[in-house]
């Protein structure tokens, strides 16, 4: 595992490029001013340094006259359809466990970021801080993260209109005129020692009672192992495996949505997978079967529940896929390999 002094992975930028264009940002002029080749920003697997990424967001906000561009980007659900956060919200037994998973994942992929949960008598604050970077140099990135927190909490409560009770910002206050256009509700506190979203303490009682805790632990392990593998290489397949592992059981995850998440066309995705000697379905099945084998041997979760959580609408379809790939049906595999 990488230590905390190692640099974080450089962000893939094409999805940001597409999001900025949706926000009517003149990306060509923006990249030219930053000394970035505009053509590269619309190329598969392009990345820039984290510092340049912060600079890009700050300049994009200035050029588009959108003081709260970061918040708009963070609230854009098209930037949140895939990823580990979605996995945590749908599979964690409660909100607190989801935040713990989020902290563990961020510690792996971006150690310069610090996420913490501050629990007080009547409320909680999910905080966010970027180490060793002045708040004035990464304001848009910080606000984008806070907006993603709001989106996360809205998902937890199934309430698209939910507003935080309070928002904290490390940076100073904008002008009164700019604040008139602030896109979120709640009390605003500027110049604070951290940035964060405040919400009622009862939100922490959110629970997913239908989820099997043993299976959750296996899925956590799968995601975190994929994250560690991703950190050690620039492998395209490792990146795909992480996204797939993060969304096991999500029927909305298709080759099309995966291509969007990676900032490429569906055709390019299939071509690159073919160049790597595999296909989208084959790679997804290998991850699913790996989790299934471990679950059948180490847990008592029912086969029908396992099939459902791994994305099969009927256990019979799971049985057929499992037998095709392992030579045994799930029940026979469990009898032979169970450690319980």
SERODO-351158 format. One record per residue (C-alpha): y, z, x; residue in one letter. Coordinates in steps of 0.001 Angstrom, whole numbers, plus 500000, padded with zeros to 6 digits. Layout:
# SERODO-351158
YZXA
...
This chain:
# SERODO-351158
500000500000500000X
503468499211501225X
505626502138502246X
509018502854500791X
510868501493503810X
509500497993503365X
511787495393501792X
511094494508498179X
509849491111497141X
512543488491496728X
512981487674493049X
511785484334491699X
515008482844490420X
514218479871488216X
513863481980485066X
517289483499485803X
518631479999486378X
517439478956482917X
518760482154481303X
522199481656482893X
522324478142481530X
521513479476478048X
524511481793478488X
526696478700479169X
527263479577482834X
528297476635485045X
525368477118487418X
526205474153489656X
529658475525490521X
528213479034490816X
525552478058493372X
527947475889495349X
530380478799495754X
527543481049496944X
526270478463499419X
523012477961497503X
521527474499497042X
521783473931493252X
518671471720493239X
516541474489494738X
517426476837491902X
515661474548489442X
512561474238491617X
509208475953491121X
508711479220493035X
512275479381494388X
513439482811495546X
516590484357496968X
517285487682498634X
517829490737496449X
521390491124497738X
522155487467496972X
520680488003493535X
523142490856492871X
525986488700494174X
524922485814491959X
525025487963488813X
528447489403489652X
529960485970490264X
528261484500487180X
529887487185485018X
533302486486486533X
533034482714486206X
531812482847482609X
534456485413481624X
531611487513480250X
532174491021481556X
528850492114480051X
526682489183481110X
524060491531482567X
523650493285479216X
523347489980477385X
520652488885479833X
518810492193479468X
518802491961475673X
517544488365475720X
513983488749474410X
512976485504476099X
513259487349479401X
510914490076478159X
507995488234476561X
505719488794479544X
505263491407482173X
504153494897482959X
506715496527480672X
505153494816477658X
501725496043478739X
502963499627479090X
504596499723475670X
501582498354473846X
498906500277475711X
500338503613476825X
499226506540474630X
502804507796474460X
506308507027475645X
506172509492478514X
503014507916479924X
504613504493479635X
507586505650481692X
505257507151484308X
503495503810484613X
506834502058484895X
507830504382487751X
504557503757489586X
504892500015489248X
508539499913490359X
507669502068493385X
505259499303494403X
507305496189493764X
510887497402494347X
511129500655496318X
514914500378496545X
515027501127492808X
514807504682491525X
513753505342487925X
513600508871486537X
513293510643483198X
515720513487482615X
514459515728479793X
517036518037478232X
516931520443475297X
517748517924472566X
517571514534474233X
516247512522477177X
517882510132479617X
515994507302481281X
517937506811484506X
518235503955486944X
519710503790490444X
519720501189493223X
519541502913496594X
521889501976499437X
523928499515497332X
527394500289496008X
527489500316492183X
530423497901492309X
528207495325494069X
525324495452491590X
526957496375488280X
525538493430486367X
522013494094487684X
522250497767486690X
523559496971483217X
520852494339482755X
518249497031483468X
519859499474481011X
519809496763478347X
516110496214479053X
515599499954478523X
517274499607475113X
515022496669474297X
512028498777475348X
513046501663473081X
513656499293470184X
510118497998470657X
508710501528470710X
510446502393467440X
509959498953465851X
513690498913465144X
515625495900466424X
518916497508465366X
518401500830467201X
521322501969469376X
521317504582472164X
523168507825471535X
524846507580474943X
525000505205477930X
525831506338481473X
527241504047484174X
527789504692487873X
530622502189488016X
534124502752486669X
535321501929483162X
536349498387482214X
539643497755480444X
540174498715476819X
540263495043475890X
536919494392477595X
535361497423475911X
536198495921472522X
533459493361473229X
530835495825474470X
527527494619472958X
525818497998472452X
526595501131470449X
526671504759471511X
529048506912473544X
529940505359476921X
530249507518480067X
531605505780483176X
531818506942486794X
528667509019486375X
526289509993489202X
523593507710487772X
523171504961485190X
520984505711482190X
520145505415478500X
520171508575476357X
517889508847473326X
516643511589470971X
513842513719472371X
511561512981469420X
511145509431470732X
508931510940473422X
506480511868470662X
505749508195470016X
502001507779470344X
499442505028470198X
496598506968468576X
494341503940468254X
494051503382471990X
491086504613474027X
492279506659477023X
489337505653479214X
490106501998478642X
493799502638479299X
492974504021482744X
490981500907483610X
493785498637482462X
496312500685484458X
494126500316487523X
493823496560487008X
497591496115486763X
498447498333489719X
495771496766491924X
497121493336491053X
500619494550491939X
499466495799495345X
497731492489496057X
500885490636495084X
502939492690497519X
500725491683500416X
501022487931499960X
503027485095498490X
499893483765496790X
500569481861493605X
497217483048492219X
498094486697492928X
501299486277490925X
499382484722488024X
496766487481488158X
499485490142487890X
501037488530484829X
497644488048483204X
496532491604484011X
499771492917482546X
499107491173479266X
495388491578478629X
494790491388474896X
498160489776474142X
497284486701472109X
500824485349472567X
500159484835476282X
499207481193476659X
499537478582479370X
502873477624477787X
504341481158477789X
502984481788481293X
504655478611482551X
507962479764481037X
507603483168482723X
507051481448486066X
509932479036485571X
507868475858485582X
506447473298483201X
502994473664481663X
501921470544483555X
503060472018486872X
501225475269486135X
497964473430485497X
498453471261488585X
499039474237490854X
496045476071489432X
493933472962489958X
495154472739493561X
493955476348493951X
490521475432492631X
490709477031489187X
492063476660485655X
494164478874483416X
491248479791481161X
488840480364484051X
491273482696485826X
491993484654482653X
488293484963481839X
487514486250485332X
490087489045484903X
488875489896481402X
485215490008482447X
486037492152485493X
487713494746483254X
484905494465480711X
482210495087483326X
483991498164484620X
484631499477481114X
481027498969480008X
479717500806483056X
482258503648483233X
483402504382479676X
481940504954476227X
484471502756474435X
482781500747471698X
482073497085472395X
484027496015469312X
487107497994470429X
486793496638473958X
486605493095472606X
489707493679470480X
491750495181473322X
490805492285475604X
492115489752473118X
489044488663471146X
489492488511467373X
485735488950466885X
483256490849469038X
480789487963468701X
483179485717470637X
483425488369473354X
479620488673473425X
479227484927473963X
481862484757476702X
480450487788478491X
476881486439478418X
478010483000479603X
479719484499482634X
477328487343483513X
473992486268482111X
473731489370479909X
475199490438476613X
477561493468476755X
475041495937475314X
472336494982477826X
474880495172480652X
475945498670479574X
472349499912479382X
471648498624482879X
474882499698484601X
476234502704482697X
477075505710484883X
477511508056481881X
